[in-house]
Amino acid sequence: MKRIVATGTFDLLHPGHLFYLAESKKLGDELHVIVARDVNVRHKPKPIIPEDQRLAMVAALKPVDHARLGDQTDMFAPIREIDPDVITLGFNQFFKEEDLERALREHGLRARVVRVGRYEGPLSSSSQIVGRILAERGHRT
C-alpha cells in the first residue's frame, strides 16, 4: 500500500484544490490530507472558513481516503503517524522540495516530495475567488 500525503489550508474549495488532490491520489493507493489549523496559517491571510468546516469539506471529496487537522505545534507529528511514501506540494505552496525533504530526513521520515502542476482553469485560488466576489458583489450590503 503506497500512502500519499497532501497538505494545505483548503479555504474556499475550488477546482485547483480538486486538481491537486486528484493528481496526488494518482501517485499511490491511499490519500491522506492534512488540513492546516487556523492558528498555523501565518504565510497568508487567515482562513475565512473555520478549520473544522474545512476538514469536513476536504474529507467529503472523492480522491480523499483520510483527512485530519494538522498538529498545532509539530507539523511533522501527523506525518510520523501516517508514514507516507510521498508528500505532494501544490504548485503555489511555499515549501521548496529539497528543503522539505531535508527536514523530513532530519525527523527520521523517508517520504519523497513531489510538486503537483498547476491547474489551468479560472478561479483556481482562494484569493482569486475573494477578489471576484469583492469586484462583482462588494458594493452590496
C-alpha positions in Angstrom: 0.0 0.0 0.0 1.6 3.3 -1.1 0.5 6.2 1.1 0.4 9.8 -0.2 0.1 12.9 2.0 -1.2 16.2 0.6 -1.4 19.3 2.8 -3.0 22.7 2.7 -5.3 25.2 4.1 -8.2 24.4 1.7 -10.0 27.6 2.3 -12.8 28.3 -0.2 -12.6 25.0 -2.0 -12.1 25.5 -5.8 -11.1 23.5 -8.9 -7.4 24.0 -8.2 -7.8 22.1 -4.9 -9.6 19.3 -6.6 -6.9 19.1 -9.3 -4.1 19.0 -6.6 -5.9 16.2 -4.6 -6.8 14.1 -7.7 -3.2 14.4 -9.0 -1.9 13.5 -5.6 -4.1 10.4 -5.4 -2.8 9.2 -8.8 0.6 8.7 -7.1 -0.5 6.0 -4.7 -3.2 3.8 -3.2 -4.3 5.9 -0.3 -4.5 9.7 0.0 -4.2 11.3 3.4 -4.9 15.0 3.6 -3.6 17.2 6.4 -5.7 20.4 6.7 -3.9 23.4 8.3 -5.0 24.5 11.7 -6.3 28.1 11.9 -3.5 29.1 14.3 -0.8 27.7 12.0 -1.7 29.7 8.9 0.8 32.5 9.0 2.1 32.9 5.5 -1.1 34.2 4.0 -4.4 35.8 5.3 -6.2 33.7 8.0 -8.8 31.3 6.5 -12.4 32.5 6.0 -13.8 29.1 6.7 -13.1 27.6 10.2 -10.8 24.6 10.4 -13.5 22.1 11.4 -15.6 23.0 8.4 -12.6 23.0 6.0 -11.8 19.5 7.3 -15.3 18.3 6.7 -15.3 19.6 3.2 -11.9 18.0 2.3 -12.9 14.7 3.9 -16.0 14.6 1.6 -14.0 14.9 -1.6 -13.8 11.7 -3.8 -10.0 11.5 -4.0 -9.5 11.7 -0.2 -9.3 8.5 1.8 -8.4 10.1 5.1 -8.4 13.7 6.3 -7.2 15.2 9.6 -6.3 18.5 11.1 -2.6 19.2 11.4 -0.8 19.4 14.8 -0.8 22.8 16.4 2.8 22.7 17.4 4.6 20.0 15.4 4.0 19.9 11.7 5.8 16.5 11.5 3.6 14.7 14.1 0.8 13.6 11.7 3.4 12.8 9.0 5.2 10.5 11.5 1.8 8.8 12.3 0.9 8.3 8.6 4.4 7.4 7.5 3.8 8.3 3.8 5.8 7.2 0.8 5.2 10.6 -0.9 4.2 14.1 0.2 2.8 16.3 -2.5 3.0 20.0 -2.7 0.7 22.2 -4.7 2.2 24.5 -7.4 2.0 27.5 -5.1 2.8 26.1 -1.7 5.8 28.0 -0.2 8.0 25.0 0.6 11.0 24.1 -1.6 11.0 20.4 -2.3 14.7 19.9 -1.4 14.3 21.8 1.9 11.3 19.8 2.9 13.0 16.5 2.0 16.0 17.5 4.1 13.7 18.4 7.1 11.9 15.1 6.7 15.2 13.2 6.9 16.2 15.1 10.0 13.0 13.9 11.6 13.6 10.3 10.5 11.0 10.3 7.8 11.6 8.6 4.4 8.9 10.2 2.2 9.9 11.8 -1.1 8.4 15.1 -2.1 6.6 15.7 -5.4 5.3 19.0 -6.6 2.0 18.8 -8.5 1.5 21.0 -11.5 -0.8 24.0 -11.8 -4.5 23.8 -12.6 -5.0 26.0 -15.6 -8.7 26.8 -15.3 -10.2 30.1 -14.0 -10.7 30.9 -10.3 -8.0 28.4 -9.2 -7.1 30.1 -5.9 -9.0 31.3 -2.9 -7.6 34.8 -3.4 -8.9 34.9 -6.9 -12.4 33.9 -5.6 -12.3 36.6 -2.9 -11.2 39.2 -5.5 -14.0 38.2 -7.8 -16.6 38.4 -5.0 -15.3 41.9 -4.0 -15.2 43.1 -7.6 -18.7 41.9 -8.5 -20.6 42.0 -5.3 -18.6 44.1 -2.9 -20.9 47.0 -3.3 -23.9 45.2 -1.9 -24.8 45.3 1.8 
